[in-house]
């Protein structure tokens, strides 16, 4: 970690410690020059340098203790247990940088101050010369007193520096999980399990996303499931939560409940499906076949309701009847599309971090082949201005190309246009 990052994380205490360390280095350099010139001021300058070095270490300690106190106060406003533990670990680790900078900033001033104060205490206090005699030397009492004063300040500086080292290396409190800060996969899974436990609206979708890094199969339909990476033991509840979500999705398929955002193929391709009995039920599930509407009415809607992603449009724009071959009920097309919404939302949020005012609409146009795969996907021409960031558009099209839709009834292909409207949260 570089110094600039440590200063930012260490806060005001780190800046003060570094400033005092720089001042102590300057004073120590002047004290060395005075010592080489055998000036009596070398002793006083050395003592001042020692005090400045000790103050740098003390400022670092104070900055760390203040930062950790602020972290504790911030935890009271965090509702998620997982987020709270992560904030605690990150906050304590960042606050420790103030004490670490204080320790480093105090070392050179203490060294220079100790040398000049001890050596300066033995210099003559007056430069009086008597013809035929050498320079006047300090009395034994004066020399001993100066040395004791210098030793006292050295001891204080060493204690402050040692204290800064100890404070900067205090162990971070371990919570329930104890993951490393950079283990983003484990933290993501812990957060998803917390959402499933509290039964939030997106809990199961988030668990589906969080399990992907742990899933090792190249074939999503492989059975039984195999995990590429072992899930931490503190997250052993993941299996029961996955079964709970899979059952919830399965019971909601074809209805207006949780399963409405899923298709059967989406569930079969999801790491949520781990249980043998639920897997058998998913394989046996068949959608209710409604009376087939005329082809020109498929994928039509009374109007296009555009809303920002996060409240994604639930309707499909009507393609011209001449482009429609075969048939897929629009509900199944919409349900399959919704399985990609978490990944599509991520496409937008990545660009939003560097372009906080990014907004607009991506009108996609894609073709579903006879086997249910998407063989063509592009931004629909003539549908208004293109989205400001082409990376977002390409990321969305990549997610759509990876989807697998139900096979069109009667074979042929189905062409679909679907809008994604983005706006930053307020």
The 8 nearest C-alpha neighbors of each residue, nearest first, counted from 0:
[[1, 4, 2, 5, 3, 96, 6, 8],
 [2, 0, 4, 3, 5, 6, 7, 8],
 [1, 3, 5, 4, 6, 0, 100, 7],
 [2, 4, 6, 5, 1, 7, 0, 8],
 [5, 3, 7, 6, 2, 1, 8, 0],
 [6, 4, 2, 8, 3, 7, 96, 9],
 [7, 5, 9, 3, 4, 8, 13, 10],
 [8, 6, 4, 10, 5, 9, 3, 13],
 [7, 9, 93, 5, 6, 10, 4, 94],
 [10, 8, 97, 96, 94, 6, 13, 7],
 [11, 9, 7, 8, 13, 12, 6, 14],
 [10, 12, 14, 13, 15, 62, 9, 6],
 [11, 13, 62, 15, 59, 14, 10, 58],
 [14, 12, 97, 9, 16, 11, 15, 10],
 [13, 15, 17, 11, 16, 12, 18, 6],
 [16, 14, 18, 12, 17, 13, 19, 11],
 [17, 15, 55, 101, 13, 58, 19, 59],
 [16, 18, 20, 14, 15, 19, 104, 13],
 [19, 17, 15, 21, 20, 16, 14, 22],
 [20, 18, 22, 55, 16, 21, 17, 23],
 [19, 21, 104, 17, 23, 18, 22, 55],
 [22, 20, 24, 18, 19, 23, 17, 25],
 [21, 23, 19, 25, 24, 20, 26, 18],
 [24, 22, 108, 20, 26, 48, 51, 25],
 [23, 25, 27, 108, 21, 22, 26, 20],
 [24, 26, 22, 28, 23, 27, 21, 29],
 [27, 25, 23, 29, 28, 24, 48, 30],
 [26, 28, 30, 24, 111, 25, 29, 48],
 [27, 29, 31, 25, 30, 26, 24, 32],
 [28, 30, 32, 26, 27, 31, 33, 25],
 [31, 29, 27, 41, 33, 44, 28, 32],
 [32, 30, 34, 28, 33, 29, 115, 35],
 [31, 33, 29, 35, 30, 34, 36, 28],
 [34, 32, 30, 36, 41, 38, 31, 35],
 [35, 33, 37, 31, 41, 36, 32, 38],
 [34, 36, 32, 37, 33, 31, 38, 30],
 [35, 37, 33, 34, 38, 32, 31, 41],
 [38, 36, 34, 35, 33, 39, 122, 41],
 [37, 39, 33, 40, 36, 34, 41, 122],
 [40, 38, 41, 124, 122, 42, 119, 37],
 [39, 41, 43, 38, 42, 44, 33, 119],
 [42, 40, 30, 33, 34, 44, 119, 39],
 [41, 43, 119, 116, 45, 40, 120, 44],
 [44, 42, 46, 40, 45, 41, 47, 116],
 [43, 45, 47, 41, 30, 46, 42, 48],
 [46, 44, 112, 116, 115, 48, 42, 43],
 [45, 47, 49, 43, 48, 44, 116, 112],
 [48, 46, 50, 44, 49, 45, 51, 43],
 [47, 49, 112, 45, 51, 23, 46, 50],
 [50, 48, 112, 46, 109, 52, 47, 51],
 [49, 51, 47, 53, 48, 52, 54, 46],
 [52, 50, 54, 48, 23, 49, 53, 47],
 [51, 53, 105, 55, 108, 49, 54, 50],
 [52, 54, 156, 50, 56, 55, 51, 159],
 [55, 53, 57, 51, 52, 56, 58, 50],
 [56, 54, 16, 19, 52, 58, 101, 57],
 [55, 57, 101, 59, 53, 102, 160, 54],
 [56, 58, 54, 60, 59, 55, 159, 61],
 [59, 57, 61, 55, 16, 60, 56, 12],
 [58, 60, 98, 101, 97, 62, 56, 57],
 [61, 59, 98, 57, 63, 163, 62, 58],
 [60, 62, 58, 64, 59, 63, 65, 57],
 [63, 61, 12, 59, 65, 60, 97, 64],
 [62, 64, 94, 66, 60, 95, 97, 65],
 [65, 63, 61, 67, 66, 62, 68, 60],
 [64, 66, 68, 62, 63, 67, 61, 69],
 [67, 65, 63, 69, 94, 68, 64, 62],
 [68, 66, 70, 64, 69, 65, 91, 94],
 [67, 69, 65, 71, 70, 66, 64, 72],
 [68, 70, 72, 66, 67, 71, 73, 65],
 [71, 69, 67, 73, 68, 72, 90, 74],
 [70, 72, 68, 74, 69, 73, 67, 75],
 [71, 73, 69, 70, 74, 75, 68, 76],
 [74, 72, 70, 75, 71, 76, 69, 77],
 [75, 73, 77, 71, 76, 72, 83, 70],
 [74, 76, 73, 77, 72, 71, 78, 83],
 [77, 75, 74, 73, 78, 72, 83, 79],
 [78, 76, 74, 75, 79, 83, 73, 82],
 [77, 79, 76, 80, 83, 82, 75, 74],
 [80, 78, 82, 81, 77, 83, 193, 190],
 [79, 81, 83, 82, 84, 78, 77, 193],
 [82, 80, 84, 83, 79, 190, 85, 189],
 [81, 83, 85, 79, 84, 80, 86, 77],
 [84, 82, 80, 86, 81, 85, 74, 77],
 [85, 83, 87, 81, 86, 82, 174, 88],
 [84, 86, 82, 88, 87, 83, 89, 81],
 [85, 87, 89, 83, 84, 88, 90, 82],
 [88, 86, 84, 90, 85, 89, 91, 83],
 [87, 89, 85, 91, 86, 90, 92, 171],
 [88, 90, 86, 92, 87, 91, 93, 85],
 [91, 89, 93, 87, 92, 88, 86, 70],
 [92, 90, 94, 88, 93, 89, 67, 87],
 [91, 93, 89, 95, 90, 94, 88, 171],
 [92, 94, 8, 90, 95, 91, 96, 9],
 [93, 95, 63, 9, 66, 91, 96, 92],
 [96, 94, 167, 63, 92, 93, 97, 98],
 [95, 97, 9, 99, 94, 98, 93, 5],
 [96, 98, 13, 9, 59, 100, 63, 95],
 [99, 97, 59, 60, 101, 163, 167, 100],
 [98, 100, 96, 102, 167, 101, 97, 164],
 [99, 101, 103, 97, 102, 98, 104, 96],
 [102, 100, 56, 59, 98, 16, 104, 55],
 [103, 101, 99, 56, 160, 163, 100, 105],
 [102, 104, 100, 105, 101, 106, 99, 107],
 [103, 105, 20, 101, 102, 17, 106, 100],
 [106, 104, 52, 102, 103, 20, 108, 55],
 [105, 107, 109, 103, 108, 104, 110, 102],
 [106, 108, 110, 109, 105, 111, 24, 104],
 [109, 107, 23, 24, 52, 111, 110, 105],
 [110, 108, 112, 49, 106, 107, 52, 111],
 [109, 111, 107, 113, 108, 112, 106, 114],
 [110, 112, 27, 108, 114, 113, 109, 107],
 [111, 113, 45, 49, 48, 109, 115, 110],
 [114, 112, 110, 116, 111, 115, 109, 117],
 [115, 113, 111, 117, 112, 116, 118, 110],
 [114, 116, 45, 118, 112, 119, 117, 113],
 [117, 115, 45, 42, 119, 113, 149, 118],
 [118, 116, 120, 114, 119, 115, 146, 149],
 [117, 119, 115, 120, 116, 121, 114, 122],
 [118, 120, 42, 116, 41, 122, 121, 115],
 [119, 121, 145, 117, 118, 42, 122, 146],
 [122, 120, 119, 142, 118, 123, 137, 117],
 [121, 123, 119, 120, 39, 124, 37, 137],
 [124, 122, 136, 137, 125, 135, 121, 39],
 [123, 125, 39, 137, 122, 126, 136, 135],
 [126, 124, 123, 127, 135, 39, 136, 137],
 [125, 127, 128, 134, 135, 123, 124, 38],
 [128, 126, 125, 135, 134, 129, 124, 133],
 [127, 129, 134, 126, 130, 133, 135, 132],
 [130, 128, 132, 131, 127, 133, 134, 135],
 [131, 129, 132, 128, 133, 134, 127, 135],
 [130, 132, 129, 133, 128, 134, 135, 127],
 [131, 133, 129, 130, 134, 128, 135, 127],
 [134, 132, 135, 128, 131, 129, 130, 136],
 [135, 133, 128, 136, 126, 127, 132, 129],
 [134, 136, 123, 127, 133, 126, 137, 128],
 [137, 135, 123, 134, 138, 122, 124, 125],
 [138, 136, 123, 141, 142, 124, 139, 135],
 [137, 139, 141, 140, 142, 136, 143, 123],
 [138, 140, 142, 141, 143, 137, 144, 136],
 [139, 141, 143, 138, 142, 144, 137, 145],
 [140, 142, 144, 138, 139, 143, 137, 145],
 [143, 141, 139, 145, 121, 140, 144, 120],
 [142, 144, 146, 140, 145, 141, 139, 147],
 [145, 143, 147, 141, 146, 142, 140, 148],
 [146, 144, 120, 148, 142, 147, 143, 149],
 [145, 147, 149, 143, 144, 148, 117, 120],
 [148, 146, 150, 144, 149, 145, 151, 143],
 [149, 147, 151, 145, 150, 146, 144, 152],
 [148, 150, 146, 152, 151, 147, 116, 117],
 [151, 149, 153, 147, 148, 152, 146, 154],
 [150, 152, 148, 154, 153, 149, 147, 155],
 [151, 153, 155, 149, 154, 150, 156, 49],
 [152, 154, 150, 156, 151, 155, 113, 157],
 [153, 155, 157, 151, 152, 156, 158, 150],
 [156, 154, 152, 158, 153, 157, 159, 151],
 [157, 155, 53, 153, 159, 154, 158, 160],
 [156, 158, 160, 154, 159, 155, 161, 153],
 [157, 159, 161, 155, 156, 160, 162, 154],
 [160, 158, 162, 156, 157, 161, 53, 56],
 [159, 161, 157, 163, 56, 162, 102, 158],
 [162, 160, 164, 158, 163, 159, 157, 165],
 [161, 163, 159, 165, 160, 164, 158, 166],
 [164, 162, 98, 160, 166, 102, 60, 161],
 [165, 163, 161, 167, 162, 166, 102, 168],
 [164, 166, 162, 168, 163, 167, 169, 161],
 [165, 167, 163, 169, 168, 164, 162, 98],
 [168, 166, 95, 98, 164, 99, 165, 169],
 [169, 167, 165, 166, 170, 164, 95, 99],
 [168, 170, 166, 167, 165, 171, 95, 164],
 [171, 169, 168, 172, 173, 167, 92, 91],
 [170, 172, 88, 173, 91, 169, 92, 87],
 [173, 171, 170, 174, 88, 87, 91, 177],
 [172, 174, 177, 171, 175, 176, 88, 84],
 [175, 173, 176, 177, 84, 172, 88, 87],
 [174, 176, 177, 173, 233, 84, 81, 178],
 [177, 175, 174, 178, 233, 173, 234, 84],
 [176, 178, 173, 174, 175, 179, 84, 233],
 [179, 177, 176, 180, 182, 185, 186, 181],
 [178, 180, 182, 181, 177, 183, 185, 186],
 [179, 181, 182, 178, 89, 183, 88, 85],
 [180, 182, 179, 183, 178, 184, 186, 185],
 [183, 181, 179, 184, 180, 185, 178, 186],
 [182, 184, 186, 181, 185, 187, 180, 179],
 [183, 185, 187, 186, 182, 188, 212, 209],
 [186, 184, 188, 187, 183, 182, 189, 178],
 [187, 185, 189, 183, 188, 184, 190, 182],
 [186, 188, 184, 190, 185, 189, 209, 183],
 [187, 189, 209, 191, 185, 190, 186, 192],
 [190, 188, 186, 192, 187, 191, 185, 193],
 [191, 189, 193, 187, 188, 192, 81, 186],
 [190, 192, 206, 188, 194, 193, 189, 205],
 [193, 191, 195, 189, 194, 190, 196, 188],
 [192, 194, 190, 196, 191, 195, 189, 197],
 [195, 193, 202, 191, 197, 192, 196, 199],
 [194, 196, 202, 198, 192, 197, 193, 203],
 [197, 195, 193, 198, 194, 192, 240, 199],
 [196, 198, 194, 195, 199, 193, 202, 192],
 [199, 197, 195, 196, 194, 202, 200, 201],
 [198, 200, 202, 194, 201, 197, 195, 196],
 [199, 201, 202, 198, 203, 194, 204, 257],
 [202, 200, 204, 199, 203, 205, 194, 195],
 [201, 203, 195, 194, 199, 205, 204, 200],
 [204, 202, 206, 205, 244, 201, 207, 195],
 [205, 203, 207, 201, 206, 202, 208, 341],
 [204, 206, 208, 202, 207, 203, 191, 201],
 [207, 205, 191, 209, 203, 208, 204, 210],
 [206, 208, 204, 205, 210, 209, 271, 203],
 [209, 207, 205, 206, 211, 210, 204, 341],
 [208, 210, 188, 206, 211, 207, 187, 205],
 [211, 209, 213, 207, 208, 212, 206, 270],
 [210, 212, 214, 213, 208, 209, 207, 270],
 [213, 211, 214, 210, 184, 209, 228, 215],
 [214, 212, 228, 227, 211, 210, 226, 215],
 [215, 213, 226, 227, 211, 212, 216, 210],
 [227, 214, 216, 226, 225, 213, 217, 228],
 [215, 217, 218, 214, 219, 225, 221, 227],
 [218, 216, 219, 215, 221, 214, 220, 225],
 [217, 219, 216, 220, 221, 268, 215, 222],
 [220, 218, 268, 221, 216, 217, 269, 267],
 [219, 221, 218, 268, 222, 267, 224, 216],
 [222, 220, 218, 219, 223, 224, 216, 225],
 [223, 221, 224, 220, 225, 219, 273, 275],
 [222, 224, 221, 225, 273, 275, 274, 220],
 [223, 225, 222, 221, 273, 226, 216, 270],
 [226, 224, 215, 216, 227, 214, 223, 222],
 [225, 227, 214, 215, 228, 213, 229, 224],
 [215, 228, 226, 214, 213, 225, 229, 216],
 [229, 227, 213, 226, 230, 214, 215, 212],
 [230, 228, 231, 226, 227, 213, 232, 214],
 [229, 231, 228, 232, 234, 213, 235, 185],
 [232, 230, 233, 234, 229, 235, 185, 178],
 [231, 233, 235, 234, 230, 229, 236, 176],
 [232, 234, 231, 235, 176, 175, 236, 230],
 [235, 233, 232, 236, 231, 237, 230, 189],
 [234, 236, 232, 237, 233, 238, 231, 230],
 [237, 235, 234, 238, 239, 240, 192, 233],
 [236, 238, 240, 235, 239, 234, 241, 192],
 [239, 237, 241, 240, 236, 242, 235, 273],
 [238, 240, 242, 241, 236, 237, 243, 235],
 [241, 239, 243, 237, 238, 242, 244, 236],
 [240, 242, 271, 238, 244, 243, 239, 237],
 [243, 241, 245, 239, 240, 244, 246, 238],
 [242, 244, 240, 246, 241, 245, 239, 247],
 [243, 245, 247, 241, 246, 242, 203, 248],
 [246, 244, 242, 248, 247, 243, 271, 272],
 [247, 245, 249, 243, 244, 248, 250, 242],
 [248, 246, 244, 250, 245, 249, 243, 251],
 [249, 247, 258, 251, 245, 246, 250, 257],
 [248, 250, 246, 251, 252, 247, 245, 258],
 [251, 249, 247, 248, 252, 246, 258, 257],
 [250, 252, 258, 248, 256, 254, 257, 249],
 [253, 251, 258, 249, 254, 259, 250, 248],
 [252, 254, 259, 251, 286, 258, 255, 287],
 [255, 253, 251, 252, 256, 259, 258, 257],
 [254, 256, 259, 257, 253, 251, 258, 252],
 [257, 255, 251, 254, 258, 259, 252, 260],
 [258, 256, 251, 259, 248, 260, 247, 255],
 [259, 257, 251, 252, 248, 261, 260, 256],
 [258, 260, 255, 261, 257, 256, 254, 252],
 [259, 261, 334, 258, 337, 338, 257, 262],
 [262, 260, 258, 334, 259, 338, 335, 265],
 [261, 263, 265, 264, 335, 334, 266, 252],
 [262, 264, 266, 265, 267, 281, 261, 252],
 [265, 263, 267, 266, 262, 268, 403, 404],
 [264, 266, 262, 268, 263, 267, 261, 269],
 [265, 267, 269, 263, 268, 264, 262, 272],
 [268, 266, 264, 265, 269, 263, 220, 272],
 [267, 269, 219, 265, 266, 220, 264, 270],
 [268, 270, 266, 271, 267, 272, 265, 207],
 [271, 269, 272, 207, 210, 273, 268, 211],
 [272, 270, 241, 269, 245, 207, 273, 242],
 [271, 273, 270, 245, 269, 274, 278, 242],
 [274, 272, 271, 224, 275, 242, 270, 278],
 [273, 275, 277, 276, 272, 278, 242, 245],
 [276, 274, 278, 277, 279, 273, 223, 272],
 [275, 277, 279, 278, 274, 280, 281, 273],
 [278, 276, 280, 274, 279, 275, 281, 246],
 [277, 279, 275, 281, 276, 280, 274, 282],
 [278, 280, 276, 282, 277, 281, 275, 283],
 [281, 279, 277, 283, 278, 282, 284, 276],
 [280, 282, 278, 284, 283, 279, 277, 263],
 [283, 281, 279, 280, 284, 278, 267, 263],
 [282, 284, 280, 281, 279, 285, 278, 263],
 [285, 283, 281, 282, 280, 286, 263, 249],
 [284, 286, 283, 287, 282, 263, 281, 288],
 [287, 285, 288, 253, 284, 252, 263, 289],
 [286, 288, 289, 285, 253, 284, 290, 252],
 [287, 289, 286, 290, 291, 285, 328, 253],
 [290, 288, 291, 287, 292, 328, 286, 330],
 [289, 291, 292, 288, 293, 287, 328, 297],
 [290, 292, 289, 293, 288, 328, 294, 326],
 [293, 291, 296, 290, 294, 297, 295, 289],
 [292, 294, 295, 296, 291, 297, 326, 290],
 [295, 293, 297, 296, 292, 326, 323, 320],
 [294, 296, 320, 293, 297, 323, 299, 319],
 [297, 295, 294, 299, 293, 292, 298, 300],
 [296, 298, 294, 299, 295, 329, 328, 292],
 [299, 297, 329, 317, 315, 296, 300, 328],
 [300, 298, 317, 297, 296, 316, 315, 301],
 [299, 301, 302, 314, 298, 315, 317, 316],
 [300, 302, 299, 303, 314, 317, 316, 304],
 [303, 301, 300, 304, 316, 314, 299, 315],
 [302, 304, 305, 314, 316, 315, 300, 301],
 [305, 303, 312, 302, 306, 314, 313, 311],
 [304, 306, 312, 303, 420, 307, 311, 418],
 [305, 307, 311, 420, 310, 312, 304, 308],
 [308, 306, 421, 420, 422, 310, 311, 309],
 [309, 307, 311, 421, 310, 420, 306, 419],
 [308, 310, 311, 307, 344, 306, 421, 340],
 [309, 311, 308, 307, 306, 312, 313, 305],
 [310, 312, 308, 309, 306, 307, 313, 419],
 [313, 311, 305, 314, 306, 304, 310, 419],
 [312, 314, 311, 333, 315, 304, 310, 303],
 [315, 313, 312, 303, 300, 316, 304, 333],
 [316, 314, 417, 298, 317, 416, 299, 300],
 [315, 317, 416, 417, 303, 318, 299, 314],
 [316, 318, 299, 298, 315, 319, 300, 416],
 [319, 317, 415, 320, 316, 416, 322, 414],
 [318, 320, 321, 322, 317, 323, 295, 414],
 [321, 319, 295, 323, 322, 318, 294, 296],
 [320, 322, 319, 323, 324, 318, 295, 294],
 [323, 321, 320, 319, 414, 324, 318, 413],
 [322, 324, 413, 320, 321, 414, 325, 412],
 [325, 323, 412, 411, 413, 322, 326, 410],
 [324, 326, 411, 409, 410, 407, 412, 408],
 [325, 327, 407, 408, 324, 328, 294, 413],
 [326, 328, 407, 329, 408, 332, 331, 325],
 [329, 327, 330, 331, 297, 326, 332, 298],
 [328, 330, 298, 332, 331, 333, 327, 297],
 [331, 329, 333, 328, 332, 334, 253, 298],
 [332, 330, 334, 333, 329, 328, 335, 262],
 [331, 333, 329, 335, 330, 334, 336, 328],
 [332, 334, 336, 330, 331, 335, 329, 337],
 [335, 333, 260, 331, 261, 337, 336, 332],
 [336, 334, 332, 337, 333, 338, 262, 261],
 [337, 335, 333, 338, 334, 339, 332, 340],
 [336, 338, 340, 334, 339, 260, 335, 333],
 [337, 339, 336, 335, 340, 261, 260, 265],
 [340, 338, 337, 342, 336, 341, 343, 398],
 [339, 341, 343, 337, 342, 338, 344, 336],
 [342, 340, 344, 343, 339, 345, 338, 204],
 [343, 341, 345, 344, 340, 339, 346, 398],
 [344, 342, 340, 346, 345, 341, 395, 339],
 [343, 345, 341, 347, 342, 346, 340, 348],
 [344, 346, 348, 342, 343, 347, 349, 341],
 [347, 345, 343, 344, 391, 349, 348, 394],
 [346, 348, 344, 345, 349, 350, 391, 351],
 [347, 349, 351, 345, 350, 346, 344, 352],
 [350, 348, 351, 347, 346, 352, 345, 353],
 [349, 351, 352, 348, 347, 353, 354, 346],
 [350, 352, 348, 354, 355, 353, 349, 347],
 [351, 353, 350, 349, 354, 355, 348, 347],
 [354, 352, 351, 350, 355, 349, 357, 356],
 [355, 353, 351, 357, 356, 352, 350, 349],
 [354, 356, 351, 357, 352, 353, 423, 350],
 [357, 355, 354, 358, 423, 351, 422, 353],
 [358, 356, 354, 355, 351, 422, 423, 359],
 [359, 357, 422, 421, 356, 423, 360, 387],
 [358, 360, 421, 386, 420, 422, 361, 357],
 [361, 359, 420, 419, 386, 421, 362, 418],
 [360, 362, 419, 418, 386, 363, 420, 392],
 [363, 361, 418, 379, 417, 378, 360, 419],
 [364, 362, 378, 417, 379, 416, 377, 418],
 [363, 365, 416, 379, 377, 376, 415, 378],
 [366, 364, 376, 375, 415, 414, 377, 363],
 [365, 367, 414, 375, 413, 373, 374, 415],
 [366, 368, 373, 413, 412, 372, 371, 414],
 [369, 367, 412, 371, 370, 372, 373, 374],
 [368, 370, 410, 411, 371, 412, 406, 407],
 [371, 369, 406, 368, 372, 407, 405, 367],
 [372, 370, 406, 404, 405, 368, 403, 369],
 [371, 373, 403, 368, 370, 367, 374, 404],
 [374, 372, 367, 400, 366, 375, 368, 371],
 [373, 375, 366, 372, 368, 367, 376, 400],
 [376, 374, 366, 365, 373, 377, 400, 367],
 [377, 375, 365, 364, 396, 400, 366, 374],
 [378, 376, 364, 363, 379, 365, 396, 375],
 [377, 379, 363, 364, 362, 380, 361, 376],
 [378, 380, 364, 363, 362, 377, 382, 381],
 [381, 379, 382, 378, 383, 362, 385, 364],
 [380, 382, 383, 379, 384, 385, 378, 362],
 [383, 381, 380, 379, 362, 384, 385, 378],
 [382, 384, 381, 385, 380, 360, 362, 386],
 [383, 385, 386, 382, 381, 387, 360, 359],
 [386, 384, 387, 383, 361, 360, 389, 378],
 [385, 387, 388, 359, 361, 360, 389, 384],
 [388, 386, 385, 389, 359, 357, 358, 384],
 [387, 389, 390, 386, 391, 392, 350, 357],
 [390, 388, 392, 391, 393, 387, 386, 385],
 [391, 389, 393, 388, 392, 394, 350, 346],
 [390, 392, 394, 389, 393, 346, 388, 347],
 [393, 391, 389, 395, 390, 394, 396, 361],
 [392, 394, 396, 390, 395, 391, 397, 389],
 [393, 395, 391, 397, 392, 396, 346, 390],
 [396, 394, 398, 392, 397, 393, 343, 391],
 [395, 397, 399, 393, 398, 394, 376, 400],
 [396, 398, 394, 400, 395, 399, 393, 401],
 [399, 397, 395, 401, 396, 400, 394, 339],
 [398, 400, 396, 401, 402, 397, 395, 376],
 [401, 399, 397, 373, 398, 402, 396, 376],
 [400, 402, 398, 399, 397, 403, 373, 372],
 [403, 401, 399, 400, 404, 372, 373, 398],
 [402, 404, 372, 371, 401, 405, 373, 264],
 [403, 405, 371, 372, 335, 406, 402, 332],
 [406, 404, 371, 407, 403, 331, 327, 264],
 [405, 407, 371, 370, 369, 404, 408, 410],
 [408, 406, 326, 327, 410, 325, 369, 409],
 [407, 409, 326, 410, 325, 327, 406, 411],
 [408, 410, 325, 407, 411, 326, 324, 369],
 [411, 409, 369, 325, 407, 408, 412, 406],
 [412, 410, 325, 369, 324, 409, 368, 407],
 [411, 413, 368, 324, 369, 367, 325, 414],
 [414, 412, 367, 323, 324, 366, 325, 415],
 [415, 413, 366, 365, 323, 322, 367, 412],
 [414, 416, 365, 364, 318, 366, 413, 417],
 [417, 415, 364, 363, 316, 318, 365, 315],
 [416, 418, 363, 315, 316, 362, 415, 364],
 [419, 417, 362, 361, 363, 420, 360, 416],
 [418, 420, 361, 360, 362, 421, 308, 417],
 [421, 419, 360, 307, 308, 306, 359, 418],
 [422, 420, 307, 308, 358, 359, 360, 419],
 [421, 423, 358, 307, 424, 359, 357, 420],
 [424, 422, 425, 356, 358, 421, 357, 355],
 [423, 425, 422, 307, 309, 421, 308, 355],
 [424, 423, 422, 356, 355, 307, 309, 421]]
